[in-house]
Amino acid sequence: MALRSLPATYMRGGTSRALFFDRADLPLLQGADTAPWDRIFCAAMGSPDPWQRQLDGMGGGITSLSKVAVIGPPTHPEADVDYTFAQVDVTAPVVGYRGNCGNISAAVGPYALHRGLVRAEGDRACVTIHNTNTRKLIRASFPVEAGQLATKGDLALDGVAGNAAPIELAFPDPGGAATGRVFPTGQRQQELEIPGHGAVRATMIDVCNPLLILEAPDFGLVGDESAAGLASDAGLLARLSEARCLAAATMGLVESAEVARKDLRNLPLVAVISRTEEANLRVRMFSSDQPHKASPLTGAMGLAAAAAIPGTLAHEMAQAAIGAGSFRIAHVSGVLEVAAKGEFDVPEPLVTETTVLRTARVLMQGRVFY
């Protein structure tokens, strides 16, 4: 079969990269059947790859470098553009659409400006983004030069080389992004019985994305382990995978843990937390059962919200957990600052907004072959 191609733009957003497509260039989907997109995305990224390198595509062999964003006209009355996020599995022909990626969200506003989908007046752009995965709005604000994202700035992100212009991201009303509730089970912490491991305490929260929070000592970890060290521990990864699948069923994301093992490779995100003197909290994050080399942005914002709410594991372990102020999270590559606002010390906590600073850059524009 002859190769086909589509217009695409390759972008970095925060500590992730993605292929960006205009929705009009992709096949029209019939209902909930995403198969026509799935085939294109997997081929373009080089999945599945049993060697986890994605050498036959644009992916980078890890979850943070195997992502796709589809941008189109808004279907929300308050939005400037629609944005659909797709997580392409590295080793299996699976594409997930259940959650959003905060890091890639940082690149959506600059992409919309780059493609002429929105226009900036003056030296600053403000773009309201409708994320179709979560049906939530995101507001991006960033400096502009010559009608595009400014090419220089003073913001340095741990995990990204160099400095760039800051992109302010605000996620209003981020609670219940996938389940409709901040605490899908109604509890701030509970026990998970992991086969072959035993019972562990867990917090399951849904802010920006579903998140499972676990304690590092419960898995024989100090909390300062490297991503490579975690990736080489097959037994640990298997236990955390089982915990994720149990949590997916417990949170109501799927009917059973067995379904999660087959169909829900990237949700919930898993945060293994510990105490540290360098930040309010230390975390090792996992998605698609792989350790991250930084932190998923949505996971960090969920963790900050959890740390502000009494009764959660994150609140117990955090150093001076704060609500509306900046919350510092130590991850594999450094420290990430996020903020959560809301009403926390009440029977039904309300998260009104989470905010963060990111950077982004257009890397390449052309056609991707599949």
PECORVEN-V592007 format. One record per residue. N is the residue number from 1. RES is the residue in three letters. PSI is psi in whole degrees, -180 to 180 (* if undefined). NEAR is the number of other ideal C-beta (glycine too) atoms within 10 Angstrom. Layout:
N_RES_PSI_NEAR ; N_RES_PSI_NEAR
This chain:
1_MET_135_3 ; 2_ALA_147_3 ; 3_LEU_145_7 ; 4_ARG_167_11 ; 5_SER_158_11 ; 6_LEU_149_16 ; 7_PRO_140_14 ; 8_ALA_157_23 ; 9_THR_134_21 ; 10_TYR_126_16 ; 11_MET_149_25 ; 12_ARG_137_21 ; 13_GLY_115_28 ; 14_GLY_-124_28 ; 15_THR_24_26 ; 16_SER_167_29 ; 17_ARG_153_21 ; 18_ALA_154_31 ; 19_LEU_128_25 ; 20_PHE_133_25 ; 21_PHE_145_24 ; 22_ASP_134_17 ; 23_ARG_-33_17 ; 24_ALA_-20_11 ; 25_ASP_-11_12 ; 26_LEU_160_17 ; 27_PRO_147_12 ; 28_LEU_127_7 ; 29_LEU_146_12 ; 30_GLN_105_9 ; 31_GLY_-134_5 ; 32_ALA_6_6 ; 33_ASP_105_9 ; 34_THR_6_17 ; 35_ALA_-42_11 ; 36_PRO_-37_13 ; 37_TRP_-42_20 ; 38_ASP_-44_18 ; 39_ARG_-42_14 ; 40_ILE_-47_22 ; 41_PHE_-43_27 ; 42_CYS_-45_25 ; 43_ALA_-42_18 ; 44_ALA_-36_22 ; 45_MET_-15_28 ; 46_GLY_33_20 ; 47_SER_147_24 ; 48_PRO_149_15 ; 49_ASP_105_20 ; 50_PRO_-18_8 ; 51_TRP_-1_9 ; 52_GLN_43_15 ; 53_ARG_-20_14 ; 54_GLN_41_22 ; 55_LEU_-22_9 ; 56_ASP_18_12 ; 57_GLY_-165_21 ; 58_MET_-4_21 ; 59_GLY_166_28 ; 60_GLY_11_17 ; 61_GLY_-3_17 ; 62_ILE_161_20 ; 63_THR_-36_26 ; 64_SER_-11_25 ; 65_LEU_20_19 ; 66_SER_64_31 ; 67_LYS_156_24 ; 68_VAL_142_27 ; 69_ALA_135_21 ; 70_VAL_124_22 ; 71_ILE_135_21 ; 72_GLY_-177_18 ; 73_PRO_151_12 ; 74_PRO_143_16 ; 75_THR_4_11 ; 76_HIS_136_16 ; 77_PRO_-21_6 ; 78_GLU_-1_9 ; 79_ALA_157_19 ; 80_ASP_-33_21 ; 81_VAL_156_22 ; 82_ASP_147_18 ; 83_TYR_120_28 ; 84_THR_127_20 ; 85_PHE_139_24 ; 86_ALA_126_25 ; 87_GLN_117_27 ; 88_VAL_121_31 ; 89_ASP_145_21 ; 90_VAL_-42_26 ; 91_THR_-6_17 ; 92_ALA_155_15 ; 93_PRO_62_13 ; 94_VAL_134_19 ; 95_VAL_128_23 ; 96_GLY_138_21 ; 97_TYR_11_18 ; 98_ARG_-24_21 ; 99_GLY_179_28 ; 100_ASN_164_28 ; 101_CYS_118_30 ; 102_GLY_-40_31 ; 103_ASN_-46_30 ; 104_ILE_-28_28 ; 105_SER_-31_28 ; 106_ALA_-25_29 ; 107_ALA_-10_32 ; 108_VAL_-46_30 ; 109_GLY_-51_31 ; 110_PRO_-36_25 ; 111_TYR_-45_25 ; 112_ALA_-37_21 ; 113_LEU_-43_21 ; 114_HIS_-38_18 ; 115_ARG_-1_16 ; 116_GLY_17_8 ; 117_LEU_-26_18 ; 118_VAL_165_18 ; 119_ARG_149_11 ; 120_ALA_138_19 ; 121_GLU_118_9 ; 122_GLY_-150_6 ; 123_ASP_16_9 ; 124_ARG_139_12 ; 125_ALA_141_24 ; 126_CYS_116_14 ; 127_VAL_127_23 ; 128_THR_122_18 ; 129_ILE_132_26 ; 130_HIS_109_22 ; 131_ASN_114_24 ; 132_THR_-22_19 ; 133_ASN_-45_19 ; 134_THR_-7_21 ; 135_ARG_34_11 ; 136_LYS_158_19 ; 137_LEU_150_17 ; 138_ILE_136_24 ; 139_ARG_122_19 ; 140_ALA_134_24 ; 141_SER_132_14 ; 142_PHE_156_26 ; 143_PRO_150_17 ; 144_VAL_140_18 ; 145_GLU_129_12 ; 146_ALA_36_8 ; 147_GLY_4_12 ; 148_GLN_168_13 ; 149_LEU_132_25 ; 150_ALA_138_18 ; 151_THR_-15_12 ; 152_LYS_152_10 ; 153_GLY_178_16 ; 154_ASP_-1_8 ; 155_LEU_126_14 ; 156_ALA_130_14 ; 157_LEU_130_21 ; 158_ASP_126_15 ; 159_GLY_-9_19 ; 160_VAL_128_21 ; 161_ALA_142_6 ; 162_GLY_-179_11 ; 163_ASN_160_13 ; 164_ALA_174_21 ; 165_ALA_137_19 ; 166_PRO_137_19 ; 167_ILE_116_28 ; 168_GLU_121_17 ; 169_LEU_128_27 ; 170_ALA_131_17 ; 171_PHE_91_29 ; 172_PRO_144_15 ; 173_ASP_57_14 ; 174_PRO_-6_28 ; 175_GLY_143_23 ; 176_GLY_35_18 ; 177_ALA_-35_24 ; 178_ALA_-26_21 ; 179_THR_-13_18 ; 180_GLY_-3_10 ; 181_ARG_145_15 ; 182_VAL_-46_24 ; 183_PHE_97_24 ; 184_PRO_-31_20 ; 185_THR_-6_18 ; 186_GLY_0_9 ; 187_GLN_147_14 ; 188_ARG_-21_19 ; 189_GLN_154_19 ; 190_GLN_176_15 ; 191_GLU_141_11 ; 192_LEU_129_20 ; 193_GLU_103_10 ; 194_ILE_119_21 ; 195_PRO_131_9 ; 196_GLY_-1_8 ; 197_HIS_-43_17 ; 198_GLY_-173_11 ; 199_ALA_138_11 ; 200_VAL_152_17 ; 201_ARG_145_14 ; 202_ALA_148_24 ; 203_THR_131_29 ; 204_MET_115_27 ; 205_ILE_149_33 ; 206_ASP_89_29 ; 207_VAL_114_27 ; 208_CYS_-43_36 ; 209_ASN_153_27 ; 210_PRO_139_29 ; 211_LEU_131_29 ; 212_LEU_123_26 ; 213_ILE_126_28 ; 214_LEU_162_26 ; 215_GLU_134_20 ; 216_ALA_-45_19 ; 217_PRO_-27_12 ; 218_ASP_-14_19 ; 219_PHE_20_19 ; 220_GLY_24_10 ; 221_LEU_150_18 ; 222_VAL_-38_9 ; 223_GLY_-10_19 ; 224_ASP_16_14 ; 225_GLU_150_18 ; 226_SER_160_12 ; 227_ALA_-39_19 ; 228_ALA_-42_10 ; 229_GLY_-42_14 ; 230_LEU_-41_19 ; 231_ALA_-26_17 ; 232_SER_-7_11 ; 233_ASP_89_16 ; 234_ALA_-37_8 ; 235_GLY_-43_11 ; 236_LEU_-47_20 ; 237_LEU_-38_16 ; 238_ALA_-41_14 ; 239_ARG_-40_21 ; 240_LEU_-36_23 ; 241_SER_-43_19 ; 242_GLU_-39_19 ; 243_ALA_-43_25 ; 244_ARG_-44_28 ; 245_CYS_-41_24 ; 246_LEU_-42_20 ; 247_ALA_-39_28 ; 248_ALA_-42_25 ; 249_ALA_-42_17 ; 250_THR_-36_20 ; 251_MET_-6_23 ; 252_GLY_17_16 ; 253_LEU_-28_22 ; 254_VAL_169_19 ; 255_GLU_-31_11 ; 256_SER_164_12 ; 257_ALA_-32_18 ; 258_GLU_-40_11 ; 259_VAL_-40_14 ; 260_ALA_-38_24 ; 261_ARG_-28_16 ; 262_LYS_-38_12 ; 263_ASP_-9_13 ; 264_LEU_71_22 ; 265_ARG_-18_24 ; 266_ASN_4_25 ; 267_LEU_143_25 ; 268_PRO_161_32 ; 269_LEU_155_26 ; 270_VAL_127_24 ; 271_ALA_118_28 ; 272_VAL_113_25 ; 273_ILE_157_25 ; 274_SER_169_18 ; 275_ARG_152_16 ; 276_THR_156_18 ; 277_GLU_-15_7 ; 278_GLU_-10_11 ; 279_ALA_179_19 ; 280_ASN_-29_24 ; 281_LEU_150_28 ; 282_ARG_143_25 ; 283_VAL_149_26 ; 284_ARG_117_27 ; 285_MET_146_25 ; 286_PHE_138_29 ; 287_SER_148_25 ; 288_SER_33_24 ; 289_ASP_25_19 ; 290_GLN_142_23 ; 291_PRO_139_25 ; 292_HIS_151_27 ; 293_LYS_-2_19 ; 294_ALA_-128_22 ; 295_SER_132_31 ; 296_PRO_136_30 ; 297_LEU_-42_28 ; 298_THR_-36_28 ; 299_GLY_-40_31 ; 300_ALA_-41_28 ; 301_MET_-38_30 ; 302_GLY_-38_34 ; 303_LEU_-41_33 ; 304_ALA_-41_32 ; 305_ALA_-43_31 ; 306_ALA_-39_32 ; 307_ALA_-25_29 ; 308_ALA_-12_26 ; 309_ILE_117_25 ; 310_PRO_143_12 ; 311_GLY_-13_16 ; 312_THR_161_26 ; 313_LEU_-38_22 ; 314_ALA_-39_30 ; 315_HIS_-40_18 ; 316_GLU_-39_16 ; 317_MET_-19_20 ; 318_ALA_145_24 ; 319_GLN_114_15 ; 320_ALA_58_10 ; 321_ALA_130_20 ; 322_ILE_155_17 ; 323_GLY_-82_18 ; 324_ALA_-14_14 ; 325_GLY_-177_14 ; 326_SER_138_13 ; 327_PHE_124_27 ; 328_ARG_125_20 ; 329_ILE_120_27 ; 330_ALA_128_23 ; 331_HIS_-172_25 ; 332_VAL_-38_22 ; 333_SER_-3_16 ; 334_GLY_-137_17 ; 335_VAL_138_15 ; 336_LEU_132_28 ; 337_GLU_127_17 ; 338_VAL_171_26 ; 339_ALA_143_20 ; 340_ALA_133_30 ; 341_LYS_149_18 ; 342_GLY_-165_21 ; 343_GLU_109_13 ; 344_PHE_-41_23 ; 345_ASP_57_10 ; 346_VAL_162_10 ; 347_PRO_-38_4 ; 348_GLU_90_9 ; 349_PRO_144_22 ; 350_LEU_122_12 ; 351_VAL_111_29 ; 352_THR_-28_13 ; 353_GLU_145_17 ; 354_THR_145_28 ; 355_THR_156_19 ; 356_VAL_158_26 ; 357_LEU_134_17 ; 358_ARG_176_27 ; 359_THR_166_25 ; 360_ALA_165_26 ; 361_ARG_140_17 ; 362_VAL_127_19 ; 363_LEU_-40_11 ; 364_MET_148_11 ; 365_GLN_137_13 ; 366_GLY_-133_10 ; 367_ARG_138_11 ; 368_VAL_135_21 ; 369_PHE_145_13 ; 370_TYR_*_18
